[in-house]
């Protein structure tokens, strides 16, 4: 009789996000890390170490949104950028607005405070969903890792059409 070891793997939201981005052909991501988005950066680091993705570290979040915009303009692909919660997310807004006004396809991913802290005025909690509503086609708040693949697919479809 042969013993078989089964290792259960927990798919985190960060893993699901990076897997979904790779499935949508993303090769380049522009961003600036911060506390609330560090789990995503941990997964991004693993992908970059495997040669699957390239991260461009900018000096300010606004640079990330403008770089994603420029990337989309130059390549015709959807530009992707990352920022953390609070001021990191609000710093992305000018580049988001620029892309939206010129119909440039872009997907922007920000960190957020923990689910339990939403609505409690937690450190670096900002209503980035509400702030960006006038300058985006659509916004999502992802609350469960199992929703990530569907939401990323919808985001890429919305960004690249219409």
LUMTITI-786885 format. One record per atom (N, C-alpha, C): residue number from 0; residue in one letter; atom name; x negated, y negated, z. Coordinates in Angstrom, 1 decimal, m for minus. Layout:
// LUMTITI-786885
<pt NUM, a, CA, <X, Y, Z>>
...
//
This chain:
// LUMTITI-786885
<pt 0, x, N, <m0.8, 1.2, 0.0>>
<pt 0, x, CA, <0.0, 0.0, 0.0>>
<pt 0, x, C, <m0.9, m1.2, 0.0>>
<pt 1, x, N, <m0.5, m2.2, m0.8>>
<pt 1, x, CA, <m1.3, m3.4, m0.9>>
<pt 1, x, C, <m0.6, m4.6, m0.2>>
<pt 2, x, N, <m1.3, m5.3, 0.6>>
<pt 2, x, CA, <m0.7, m6.5, 1.3>>
<pt 2, x, C, <m0.8, m7.7, 0.3>>
<pt 3, x, N, <0.3, m8.4, 0.4>>
<pt 3, x, CA, <0.4, m9.6, m0.5>>
<pt 3, x, C, <0.6, m10.8, 0.5>>
<pt 4, x, N, <m0.2, m11.8, 0.2>>
<pt 4, x, CA, <m0.1, m13.0, 1.0>>
<pt 4, x, C, <0.7, m14.1, 0.2>>
<pt 5, x, N, <1.7, m14.6, 0.8>>
<pt 5, x, CA, <2.5, m15.7, 0.1>>
<pt 5, x, C, <2.2, m17.0, 0.9>>
<pt 6, x, N, <1.7, m17.9, 0.1>>
<pt 6, x, CA, <1.5, m19.2, 0.7>>
<pt 6, x, C, <2.6, m20.2, 0.2>>
<pt 7, x, N, <3.3, m20.7, 1.2>>
<pt 7, x, CA, <4.4, m21.7, 0.8>>
<pt 7, x, C, <3.7, m23.0, 0.6>>
<pt 8, x, N, <4.1, m23.7, m0.5>>
<pt 8, x, CA, <3.6, m25.0, m0.7>>
<pt 8, x, C, <4.7, m26.0, m0.6>>
<pt 9, x, N, <4.4, m27.1, 0.0>>
<pt 9, x, CA, <5.4, m28.1, 0.2>>
<pt 9, x, C, <5.2, m29.2, m0.8>>
<pt 10, x, N, <6.2, m29.4, m1.7>>
<pt 10, x, CA, <6.0, m30.4, m2.7>>
<pt 10, x, C, <6.5, m31.8, m2.1>>
<pt 11, x, N, <5.5, m32.6, m2.0>>
<pt 11, x, CA, <5.8, m33.9, m1.4>>
<pt 11, x, C, <6.3, m34.9, m2.5>>
<pt 12, x, N, <6.8, m36.0, m2.1>>
<pt 12, x, CA, <7.2, m37.0, m3.1>>
<pt 12, x, C, <6.1, m37.5, m3.9>>
<pt 13, x, N, <4.9, m37.6, m3.3>>
<pt 13, x, CA, <3.7, m38.1, m4.0>>
<pt 13, x, C, <3.3, m37.1, m5.1>>
<pt 14, x, N, <3.3, m35.8, m4.7>>
<pt 14, x, CA, <3.0, m34.7, m5.7>>
<pt 14, x, C, <4.0, m34.8, m6.9>>
<pt 15, x, N, <5.3, m34.8, m6.5>>
<pt 15, x, CA, <6.4, m34.9, m7.5>>
<pt 15, x, C, <6.2, m36.1, m8.5>>
<pt 16, x, N, <5.8, m37.2, m7.9>>
<pt 16, x, CA, <5.7, m38.4, m8.7>>
<pt 16, x, C, <4.5, m38.2, m9.7>>
<pt 17, x, N, <3.4, m37.8, m9.2>>
<pt 17, x, CA, <2.2, m37.7, m10.1>>
<pt 17, x, C, <2.5, m36.6, m11.1>>
<pt 18, x, N, <3.1, m35.5, m10.8>>
<pt 18, x, CA, <3.4, m34.5, m11.7>>
<pt 18, x, C, <4.4, m35.0, m12.8>>
<pt 19, x, N, <5.4, m35.8, m12.4>>
<pt 19, x, CA, <6.3, m36.4, m13.4>>
<pt 19, x, C, <5.6, m37.4, m14.3>>
<pt 20, x, N, <4.7, m38.2, m13.7>>
<pt 20, x, CA, <4.0, m39.2, m14.6>>
<pt 20, x, C, <3.2, m38.5, m15.6>>
<pt 21, x, N, <2.5, m37.4, m15.2>>
<pt 21, x, CA, <1.7, m36.6, m16.2>>
<pt 21, x, C, <2.6, m36.0, m17.2>>
<pt 22, x, N, <3.7, m35.5, m16.9>>
<pt 22, x, CA, <4.6, m34.9, m17.8>>
<pt 22, x, C, <5.2, m35.9, m18.8>>
<pt 23, x, N, <5.1, m37.2, m18.5>>
<pt 23, x, CA, <5.6, m38.3, m19.4>>
<pt 23, x, C, <4.4, m38.9, m20.1>>
<pt 24, x, N, <3.3, m38.2, m20.1>>
<pt 24, x, CA, <2.1, m38.6, m20.9>>
<pt 24, x, C, <1.3, m39.7, m20.3>>
<pt 25, x, N, <1.5, m40.1, m19.1>>
<pt 25, x, CA, <0.8, m41.2, m18.5>>
<pt 25, x, C, <m0.7, m40.8, m18.3>>
<pt 26, x, N, <m1.6, m41.6, m18.8>>
<pt 26, x, CA, <m3.0, m41.3, m18.6>>
<pt 26, x, C, <m3.7, m42.5, m17.8>>
<pt 27, x, N, <m3.1, m43.6, m17.8>>
<pt 27, x, CA, <m3.7, m44.8, m17.2>>
<pt 27, x, C, <m2.7, m45.5, m16.2>>
<pt 28, x, N, <m3.1, m45.8, m15.0>>
<pt 28, x, CA, <m2.3, m46.4, m14.0>>
<pt 28, x, C, <m3.1, m47.6, m13.4>>
<pt 29, x, N, <m2.4, m48.7, m13.3>>
<pt 29, x, CA, <m3.1, m49.9, m12.7>>
<pt 29, x, C, <m2.5, m50.2, m11.4>>
<pt 30, x, N, <m3.3, m50.5, m10.4>>
<pt 30, x, CA, <m2.8, m50.7, m9.1>>
<pt 30, x, C, <m3.8, m51.2, m8.0>>
<pt 31, x, N, <m3.2, m51.4, m6.9>>
<pt 31, x, CA, <m3.9, m51.9, m5.7>>
<pt 31, x, C, <m3.3, m51.1, m4.5>>
<pt 32, x, N, <m4.1, m50.3, m3.8>>
<pt 32, x, CA, <m3.5, m49.5, m2.7>>
<pt 32, x, C, <m3.2, m50.3, m1.5>>
<pt 33, x, N, <m2.4, m49.8, m0.7>>
<pt 33, x, CA, <m2.0, m50.4, 0.6>>
<pt 33, x, C, <m1.3, m49.3, 1.5>>
<pt 34, x, N, <m1.1, m49.6, 2.7>>
<pt 34, x, CA, <m0.6, m48.6, 3.7>>
<pt 34, x, C, <0.6, m47.8, 3.2>>
<pt 35, x, N, <1.6, m48.4, 2.7>>
<pt 35, x, CA, <2.9, m47.6, 2.4>>
<pt 35, x, C, <2.8, m46.8, 1.2>>
<pt 36, x, N, <1.8, m47.0, 0.3>>
<pt 36, x, CA, <1.6, m46.2, m0.9>>
<pt 36, x, C, <0.4, m45.3, m0.9>>
<pt 37, x, N, <m0.2, m45.2, 0.3>>
<pt 37, x, CA, <m1.4, m44.4, 0.4>>
<pt 37, x, C, <m1.2, m42.9, 0.1>>
<pt 38, x, N, <0.0, m42.3, 0.5>>
<pt 38, x, CA, <0.2, m40.9, 0.1>>
<pt 38, x, C, <0.2, m40.7, m1.4>>
<pt 39, x, N, <0.7, m41.6, m2.1>>
<pt 39, x, CA, <0.7, m41.5, m3.6>>
<pt 39, x, C, <m0.8, m41.7, m4.1>>
<pt 40, x, N, <m1.5, m42.6, m3.5>>
<pt 40, x, CA, <m2.9, m42.7, m3.9>>
<pt 40, x, C, <m3.8, m41.5, m3.5>>
<pt 41, x, N, <m3.4, m40.8, m2.5>>
<pt 41, x, CA, <m4.1, m39.5, m2.2>>
<pt 41, x, C, <m3.9, m38.5, m3.3>>
<pt 42, x, N, <m2.7, m38.4, m3.8>>
<pt 42, x, CA, <m2.4, m37.5, m4.9>>
<pt 42, x, C, <m3.0, m38.0, m6.2>>
<pt 43, x, N, <m3.0, m39.3, m6.4>>
<pt 43, x, CA, <m3.6, m39.9, m7.6>>
<pt 43, x, C, <m5.1, m39.6, m7.6>>
<pt 44, x, N, <m5.7, m39.7, m6.4>>
<pt 44, x, CA, <m7.2, m39.3, m6.4>>
<pt 44, x, C, <m7.4, m37.9, m6.8>>
<pt 45, x, N, <m6.6, m37.0, m6.4>>
<pt 45, x, CA, <m6.7, m35.6, m6.8>>
<pt 45, x, C, <m6.6, m35.4, m8.3>>
<pt 46, x, N, <m5.6, m36.1, m8.9>>
<pt 46, x, CA, <m5.4, m36.1, m10.3>>
<pt 46, x, C, <m6.6, m36.7, m11.1>>
<pt 47, x, N, <m7.1, m37.8, m10.6>>
<pt 47, x, CA, <m8.2, m38.5, m11.2>>
<pt 47, x, C, <m9.5, m37.6, m11.1>>
<pt 48, x, N, <m9.7, m36.9, m10.0>>
<pt 48, x, CA, <m10.8, m36.0, m9.8>>
<pt 48, x, C, <m10.8, m34.9, m10.8>>
<pt 49, x, N, <m9.6, m34.5, m11.2>>
<pt 49, x, CA, <m9.4, m33.4, m12.2>>
<pt 49, x, C, <m9.4, m33.9, m13.6>>
<pt 50, x, N, <m9.6, m35.2, m13.8>>
<pt 50, x, CA, <m9.6, m35.7, m15.1>>
<pt 50, x, C, <m8.3, m35.9, m15.8>>
<pt 51, x, N, <m7.2, m35.8, m15.0>>
<pt 51, x, CA, <m5.8, m35.9, m15.6>>
<pt 51, x, C, <m5.3, m37.3, m15.8>>
<pt 52, x, N, <m5.8, m38.2, m14.9>>
<pt 52, x, CA, <m5.3, m39.6, m14.9>>
<pt 52, x, C, <m6.5, m40.5, m14.7>>
<pt 53, x, N, <m6.4, m41.8, m15.1>>
<pt 53, x, CA, <m7.4, m42.8, m14.8>>
<pt 53, x, C, <m6.7, m43.9, m14.1>>
<pt 54, x, N, <m7.2, m44.3, m12.9>>
<pt 54, x, CA, <m6.7, m45.4, m12.2>>
<pt 54, x, C, <m7.6, m46.6, m12.3>>
<pt 55, x, N, <m7.0, m47.8, m12.6>>
<pt 55, x, CA, <m7.7, m49.0, m12.7>>
<pt 55, x, C, <m7.4, m49.9, m11.5>>
<pt 56, x, N, <m8.4, m50.0, m10.6>>
<pt 56, x, CA, <m8.2, m50.8, m9.4>>
<pt 56, x, C, <m8.4, m52.2, m9.7>>
<pt 57, x, N, <m7.3, m53.0, m9.4>>
<pt 57, x, CA, <m7.3, m54.4, m9.7>>
<pt 57, x, C, <m7.6, m55.2, m8.4>>
<pt 58, x, N, <m7.9, m56.5, m8.5>>
<pt 58, x, CA, <m8.2, m57.2, m7.3>>
<pt 58, x, C, <m7.0, m57.8, m6.6>>
<pt 59, x, N, <m5.8, m57.7, m7.3>>
<pt 59, x, CA, <m4.6, m58.3, m6.8>>
<pt 59, x, C, <m3.4, m57.6, m7.5>>
<pt 60, x, N, <m2.3, m57.4, m6.8>>
<pt 60, x, CA, <m1.2, m56.7, m7.4>>
<pt 60, x, C, <m0.7, m57.3, m8.6>>
<pt 61, x, N, <m0.7, m58.6, m8.7>>
<pt 61, x, CA, <m0.2, m59.3, m9.9>>
<pt 61, x, C, <m1.1, m58.9, m11.1>>
<pt 62, x, N, <m2.3, m58.7, m10.9>>
<pt 62, x, CA, <m3.2, m58.2, m12.0>>
<pt 62, x, C, <m2.8, m56.8, m12.4>>
<pt 63, x, N, <m2.2, m56.0, m11.5>>
<pt 63, x, CA, <m1.8, m54.6, m11.9>>
<pt 63, x, C, <m0.6, m54.7, m12.8>>
<pt 64, x, N, <0.4, m55.6, m12.5>>
<pt 64, x, CA, <1.6, m55.7, m13.4>>
<pt 64, x, C, <1.2, m56.3, m14.7>>
<pt 65, x, N, <0.3, m57.3, m14.7>>
<pt 65, x, CA, <m0.1, m57.9, m16.0>>
<pt 65, x, C, <m0.9, m56.9, m16.8>>
<pt 66, x, N, <m1.8, m56.1, m16.2>>
<pt 66, x, CA, <m2.5, m55.1, m16.9>>
<pt 66, x, C, <m1.6, m54.0, m17.5>>
<pt 67, x, N, <m0.6, m53.6, m16.7>>
<pt 67, x, CA, <0.3, m52.6, m17.3>>
<pt 67, x, C, <1.1, m53.2, m18.5>>
<pt 68, x, N, <1.4, m54.4, m18.4>>
<pt 68, x, CA, <2.1, m55.1, m19.5>>
<pt 68, x, C, <1.2, m55.2, m20.7>>
<pt 69, x, N, <m0.1, m55.6, m20.5>>
<pt 69, x, CA, <m1.0, m55.6, m21.6>>
<pt 69, x, C, <m1.3, m54.2, m22.2>>
<pt 70, x, N, <m1.4, m53.2, m21.4>>
<pt 70, x, CA, <m1.6, m51.9, m21.8>>
<pt 70, x, C, <m0.4, m51.4, m22.7>>
<pt 71, x, N, <0.8, m51.7, m22.3>>
<pt 71, x, CA, <2.0, m51.4, m23.1>>
<pt 71, x, C, <2.0, m52.1, m24.4>>
<pt 72, x, N, <1.7, m53.4, m24.4>>
<pt 72, x, CA, <1.6, m54.2, m25.6>>
<pt 72, x, C, <0.6, m53.6, m26.6>>
<pt 73, x, N, <m0.6, m53.2, m26.1>>
<pt 73, x, CA, <m1.7, m52.8, m26.9>>
<pt 73, x, C, <m1.5, m51.4, m27.5>>
<pt 74, x, N, <m0.8, m50.5, m26.7>>
<pt 74, x, CA, <m0.7, m49.1, m27.0>>
<pt 74, x, C, <0.6, m48.7, m27.5>>
<pt 75, x, N, <1.7, m49.5, m27.2>>
<pt 75, x, CA, <3.0, m49.1, m27.5>>
<pt 75, x, C, <3.6, m48.0, m26.5>>
<pt 76, x, N, <2.8, m47.7, m25.5>>
<pt 76, x, CA, <3.3, m46.7, m24.5>>
<pt 76, x, C, <3.8, m47.5, m23.3>>
<pt 77, x, N, <4.5, m46.8, m22.4>>
<pt 77, x, CA, <5.0, m47.4, m21.2>>
<pt 77, x, C, <3.8, m47.7, m20.3>>
<pt 78, x, N, <3.7, m48.9, m19.8>>
<pt 78, x, CA, <2.7, m49.3, m18.8>>
<pt 78, x, C, <3.2, m48.9, m17.4>>
<pt 79, x, N, <2.3, m48.5, m16.6>>
<pt 79, x, CA, <2.6, m48.0, m15.2>>
<pt 79, x, C, <1.7, m48.8, m14.2>>
<pt 80, x, N, <2.3, m49.3, m13.2>>
<pt 80, x, CA, <1.5, m49.9, m12.1>>
<pt 80, x, C, <2.1, m49.6, m10.8>>
<pt 81, x, N, <1.2, m49.6, m9.8>>
<pt 81, x, CA, <1.5, m49.3, m8.4>>
<pt 81, x, C, <1.2, m50.5, m7.5>>
<pt 82, x, N, <2.0, m50.6, m6.5>>
<pt 82, x, CA, <1.7, m51.6, m5.4>>
<pt 82, x, C, <2.3, m51.1, m4.1>>
<pt 83, x, N, <1.8, m51.6, m3.0>>
<pt 83, x, CA, <2.4, m51.2, m1.7>>
<pt 83, x, C, <3.6, m52.0, m1.4>>
<pt 84, x, N, <4.2, m51.8, m0.2>>
<pt 84, x, CA, <5.4, m52.4, 0.2>>
<pt 84, x, C, <5.1, m53.9, 0.5>>
<pt 85, x, N, <6.2, m54.6, 0.8>>
<pt 85, x, CA, <6.1, m56.0, 1.3>>
<pt 85, x, C, <5.4, m56.9, 0.4>>
<pt 86, x, N, <4.4, m57.6, 0.8>>
<pt 86, x, CA, <3.7, m58.6, 0.0>>
<pt 86, x, C, <3.1, m58.0, m1.2>>
<pt 87, x, N, <2.6, m56.7, m1.1>>
<pt 87, x, CA, <2.1, m56.0, m2.3>>
<pt 87, x, C, <3.1, m55.9, m3.4>>
<pt 88, x, N, <4.3, m55.6, m3.0>>
<pt 88, x, CA, <5.4, m55.4, m4.0>>
<pt 88, x, C, <5.8, m56.8, m4.6>>
<pt 89, x, N, <5.9, m57.8, m3.7>>
<pt 89, x, CA, <6.3, m59.1, m4.2>>
<pt 89, x, C, <5.3, m59.7, m5.2>>
<pt 90, x, N, <4.0, m59.4, m5.0>>
<pt 90, x, CA, <3.0, m59.9, m5.8>>
<pt 90, x, C, <3.1, m59.3, m7.3>>
<pt 91, x, N, <3.8, m58.2, m7.5>>
<pt 91, x, CA, <4.0, m57.7, m8.8>>
<pt 91, x, C, <5.1, m58.4, m9.6>>
<pt 92, x, N, <5.9, m59.2, m9.0>>
<pt 92, x, CA, <7.1, m59.7, m9.6>>
<pt 92, x, C, <6.8, m60.6, m10.9>>
<pt 93, x, N, <5.8, m61.4, m10.8>>
<pt 93, x, CA, <5.5, m62.3, m12.0>>
<pt 93, x, C, <5.2, m61.4, m13.3>>
<pt 94, x, N, <4.4, m60.4, m13.1>>
<pt 94, x, CA, <4.1, m59.5, m14.2>>
<pt 94, x, C, <5.4, m58.7, m14.7>>
<pt 95, x, N, <6.2, m58.3, m13.7>>
<pt 95, x, CA, <7.4, m57.6, m14.1>>
<pt 95, x, C, <8.3, m58.5, m14.9>>
<pt 96, x, N, <8.5, m59.8, m14.5>>
<pt 96, x, CA, <9.3, m60.7, m15.2>>
<pt 96, x, C, <8.8, m61.0, m16.6>>
<pt 97, x, N, <7.5, m61.1, m16.7>>
<pt 97, x, CA, <6.9, m61.3, m18.0>>
<pt 97, x, C, <7.2, m60.2, m19.0>>
<pt 98, x, N, <7.0, m59.0, m18.5>>
<pt 98, x, CA, <7.3, m57.8, m19.3>>
<pt 98, x, C, <8.8, m57.7, m19.7>>
<pt 99, x, N, <9.6, m58.0, m18.7>>
<pt 99, x, CA, <11.1, m58.0, m19.0>>
<pt 99, x, C, <11.5, m59.0, m20.0>>
<pt 100, x, N, <11.0, m60.2, m19.9>>
<pt 100, x, CA, <11.4, m61.3, m20.9>>
<pt 100, x, C, <10.9, m61.0, m22.3>>
<pt 101, x, N, <9.8, m60.2, m22.4>>
<pt 101, x, CA, <9.3, m59.9, m23.8>>
<pt 101, x, C, <9.7, m58.5, m24.2>>
<pt 102, x, N, <10.5, m57.8, m23.4>>
<pt 102, x, CA, <11.0, m56.4, m23.7>>
<pt 102, x, C, <9.8, m55.4, m23.8>>
<pt 103, x, N, <8.9, m55.5, m22.9>>
<pt 103, x, CA, <7.7, m54.6, m22.8>>
<pt 103, x, C, <8.1, m53.5, m21.9>>
<pt 104, x, N, <7.9, m52.2, m22.3>>
<pt 104, x, CA, <8.2, m51.1, m21.4>>
<pt 104, x, C, <7.2, m50.9, m20.3>>
<pt 105, x, N, <7.8, m51.0, m19.1>>
<pt 105, x, CA, <6.9, m50.8, m17.9>>
<pt 105, x, C, <7.7, m50.1, m16.8>>
<pt 106, x, N, <7.0, m49.3, m16.1>>
<pt 106, x, CA, <7.5, m48.6, m14.9>>
<pt 106, x, C, <6.6, m49.1, m13.7>>
<pt 107, x, N, <7.2, m49.6, m12.7>>
<pt 107, x, CA, <6.5, m50.1, m11.5>>
<pt 107, x, C, <6.9, m49.3, m10.3>>
<pt 108, x, N, <5.9, m48.9, m9.6>>
<pt 108, x, CA, <6.2, m48.0, m8.4>>
<pt 108, x, C, <5.6, m48.7, m7.2>>
<pt 109, x, N, <6.4, m48.9, m6.2>>
<pt 109, x, CA, <5.9, m49.5, m5.0>>
<pt 109, x, C, <6.1, m48.6, m3.8>>
<pt 110, x, N, <5.4, m48.8, m2.7>>
<pt 110, x, CA, <5.6, m48.1, m1.5>>
<pt 110, x, C, <6.8, m48.7, m0.8>>
<pt 111, x, N, <7.2, m48.1, 0.3>>
<pt 111, x, CA, <8.3, m48.6, 1.1>>
<pt 111, x, C, <8.0, m48.1, 2.5>>
<pt 112, x, N, <8.6, m48.8, 3.5>>
<pt 112, x, CA, <8.6, m48.3, 4.9>>
<pt 112, x, C, <9.3, m47.0, 5.0>>
<pt 113, x, N, <9.1, m46.3, 6.0>>
<pt 113, x, CA, <9.7, m45.0, 6.2>>
<pt 113, x, C, <11.3, m45.1, 6.1>>
<pt 114, x, N, <11.9, m44.0, 5.8>>
<pt 114, x, CA, <13.4, m44.0, 5.7>>
<pt 114, x, C, <14.0, m44.5, 6.9>>
<pt 115, x, N, <13.5, m44.1, 8.1>>
<pt 115, x, CA, <14.1, m44.4, 9.4>>
<pt 115, x, C, <13.9, m45.9, 9.6>>
<pt 116, x, N, <12.9, m46.6, 9.0>>
<pt 116, x, CA, <12.6, m48.0, 9.3>>
<pt 116, x, C, <13.3, m48.9, 8.3>>
<pt 117, x, N, <13.9, m48.4, 7.3>>
<pt 117, x, CA, <14.6, m49.3, 6.3>>
<pt 117, x, C, <15.7, m50.0, 7.0>>
<pt 118, x, N, <15.8, m51.3, 6.9>>
<pt 118, x, CA, <16.8, m52.1, 7.5>>
<pt 118, x, C, <16.5, m52.6, 8.9>>
<pt 119, x, N, <15.3, m52.3, 9.4>>
<pt 119, x, CA, <15.0, m52.6, 10.8>>
<pt 119, x, C, <14.0, m53.8, 10.9>>
<pt 120, x, N, <13.7, m54.4, 9.7>>
<pt 120, x, CA, <12.7, m55.5, 9.7>>
<pt 120, x, C, <11.4, m55.0, 10.1>>
<pt 121, x, N, <11.0, m53.8, 9.7>>
<pt 121, x, CA, <9.7, m53.2, 10.0>>
<pt 121, x, C, <8.6, m54.0, 9.3>>
<pt 122, x, N, <7.4, m53.7, 9.8>>
<pt 122, x, CA, <6.2, m54.3, 9.2>>
<pt 122, x, C, <6.1, m54.1, 7.7>>
<pt 123, x, N, <6.0, m55.1, 7.0>>
<pt 123, x, CA, <5.9, m55.1, 5.5>>
<pt 123, x, C, <7.2, m54.6, 4.8>>
<pt 124, x, N, <8.3, m54.6, 5.5>>
<pt 124, x, CA, <9.6, m54.2, 4.8>>
<pt 124, x, C, <10.1, m55.4, 4.1>>
<pt 125, x, N, <10.3, m55.3, 2.8>>
<pt 125, x, CA, <10.9, m56.4, 2.0>>
<pt 125, x, C, <11.9, m55.7, 1.1>>
<pt 126, x, N, <12.9, m56.4, 0.8>>
<pt 126, x, CA, <14.0, m55.9, m0.1>>
<pt 126, x, C, <13.5, m56.1, m1.6>>
<pt 127, x, N, <12.5, m55.3, m2.0>>
<pt 127, x, CA, <12.0, m55.5, m3.3>>
<pt 127, x, C, <13.0, m55.0, m4.4>>
<pt 128, x, N, <13.9, m54.1, m4.0>>
<pt 128, x, CA, <15.0, m53.7, m4.9>>
<pt 128, x, C, <15.8, m54.9, m5.2>>
<pt 129, x, N, <16.2, m55.7, m4.2>>
<pt 129, x, CA, <17.0, m56.9, m4.4>>
<pt 129, x, C, <16.3, m58.0, m5.1>>
<pt 130, x, N, <15.0, m58.2, m4.7>>
<pt 130, x, CA, <14.2, m59.3, m5.3>>
<pt 130, x, C, <14.0, m59.1, m6.8>>
<pt 131, x, N, <13.9, m57.9, m7.2>>
<pt 131, x, CA, <13.6, m57.6, m8.6>>
<pt 131, x, C, <14.8, m57.5, m9.5>>
<pt 132, x, N, <16.0, m57.4, m8.9>>
<pt 132, x, CA, <17.2, m57.1, m9.8>>
<pt 132, x, C, <17.3, m58.1, m11.0>>
<pt 133, x, N, <17.0, m59.4, m10.8>>
<pt 133, x, CA, <17.2, m60.3, m12.0>>
<pt 133, x, C, <16.2, m60.0, m13.1>>
<pt 134, x, N, <15.1, m59.3, m12.8>>
<pt 134, x, CA, <14.0, m59.2, m13.8>>
<pt 134, x, C, <13.7, m57.7, m14.2>>
<pt 135, x, N, <14.6, m56.8, m13.9>>
<pt 135, x, CA, <14.4, m55.4, m14.3>>
<pt 135, x, C, <15.6, m54.9, m15.0>>
<pt 136, x, N, <15.4, m53.8, m15.8>>
<pt 136, x, CA, <16.6, m53.2, m16.4>>
<pt 136, x, C, <17.3, m52.3, m15.3>>
<pt 137, x, N, <16.5, m51.7, m14.4>>
<pt 137, x, CA, <17.1, m50.8, m13.4>>
<pt 137, x, C, <16.1, m50.6, m12.3>>
<pt 138, x, N, <16.6, m50.4, m11.1>>
<pt 138, x, CA, <15.7, m50.1, m9.9>>
<pt 138, x, C, <16.2, m48.9, m9.2>>
<pt 139, x, N, <15.3, m48.2, m8.6>>
<pt 139, x, CA, <15.7, m47.0, m7.9>>
<pt 139, x, C, <15.0, m47.0, m6.5>>
<pt 140, x, N, <15.7, m46.4, m5.5>>
<pt 140, x, CA, <15.1, m46.2, m4.2>>
<pt 140, x, C, <15.1, m44.6, m4.1>>
<pt 141, x, N, <14.0, m44.0, m4.1>>
<pt 141, x, CA, <13.9, m42.6, m4.0>>
<pt 141, x, C, <13.8, m42.2, m2.6>>
<pt 142, x, N, <14.8, m41.4, m2.2>>
<pt 142, x, CA, <14.9, m41.0, m0.8>>
<pt 142, x, C, <14.5, m39.5, m0.5>>
<pt 143, x, N, <14.5, m38.7, m1.6>>
<pt 143, x, CA, <14.2, m37.3, m1.5>>
<pt 143, x, C, <13.3, m36.9, m2.6>>
<pt 144, x, N, <12.2, m36.1, m2.2>>
<pt 144, x, CA, <11.2, m35.7, m3.2>>
<pt 144, x, C, <11.9, m34.9, m4.4>>
<pt 145, x, N, <12.9, m34.1, m4.1>>
<pt 145, x, CA, <13.5, m33.3, m5.1>>
<pt 145, x, C, <14.2, m34.2, m6.2>>
<pt 146, x, N, <14.4, m35.5, m5.9>>
<pt 146, x, CA, <15.0, m36.4, m6.9>>
<pt 146, x, C, <14.0, m37.0, m7.8>>
<pt 147, x, N, <12.7, m36.9, m7.5>>
<pt 147, x, CA, <11.7, m37.7, m8.2>>
<pt 147, x, C, <11.6, m37.4, m9.7>>
<pt 148, x, N, <11.6, m36.1, m10.1>>
<pt 148, x, CA, <11.5, m35.8, m11.5>>
<pt 148, x, C, <12.6, m36.4, m12.3>>
<pt 149, x, N, <13.8, m36.3, m11.8>>
<pt 149, x, CA, <15.0, m36.9, m12.5>>
<pt 149, x, C, <14.8, m38.4, m12.6>>
<pt 150, x, N, <14.5, m39.0, m11.5>>
<pt 150, x, CA, <14.4, m40.5, m11.5>>
<pt 150, x, C, <13.3, m41.0, m12.4>>
<pt 151, x, N, <12.1, m40.4, m12.3>>
<pt 151, x, CA, <11.0, m40.8, m13.2>>
<pt 151, x, C, <11.4, m40.6, m14.7>>
<pt 152, x, N, <12.1, m39.5, m15.0>>
<pt 152, x, CA, <12.6, m39.3, m16.4>>
<pt 152, x, C, <13.5, m40.4, m16.8>>
<pt 153, x, N, <14.5, m40.8, m15.9>>
<pt 153, x, CA, <15.4, m41.9, m16.2>>
<pt 153, x, C, <14.7, m43.2, m16.4>>
<pt 154, x, N, <13.7, m43.4, m15.5>>
<pt 154, x, CA, <13.0, m44.7, m15.6>>
<pt 154, x, C, <12.2, m44.8, m16.9>>
<pt 155, x, N, <11.6, m43.8, m17.3>>
<pt 155, x, CA, <10.8, m43.8, m18.6>>
<pt 155, x, C, <11.8, m44.0, m19.8>>
<pt 156, x, N, <12.9, m43.3, m19.7>>
<pt 156, x, CA, <13.9, m43.5, m20.8>>
<pt 156, x, C, <14.4, m44.9, m20.8>>
<pt 157, x, N, <14.8, m45.5, m19.7>>
<pt 157, x, CA, <15.3, m46.8, m19.7>>
<pt 157, x, C, <14.2, m47.8, m20.1>>
<pt 158, x, N, <13.0, m47.6, m19.6>>
<pt 158, x, CA, <11.9, m48.6, m20.0>>
<pt 158, x, C, <11.6, m48.6, m21.5>>
<pt 159, x, N, <11.7, m47.4, m22.1>>
<pt 159, x, CA, <11.3, m47.3, m23.5>>
<pt 159, x, C, <12.4, m47.4, m24.5>>
<pt 160, x, N, <13.6, m47.7, m24.0>>
<pt 160, x, CA, <14.8, m47.9, m25.0>>
<pt 160, x, C, <15.5, m49.2, m24.7>>
<pt 161, x, N, <16.1, m49.7, m25.7>>
<pt 161, x, CA, <17.0, m50.9, m25.5>>
<pt 161, x, C, <16.3, m52.1, m25.3>>
//
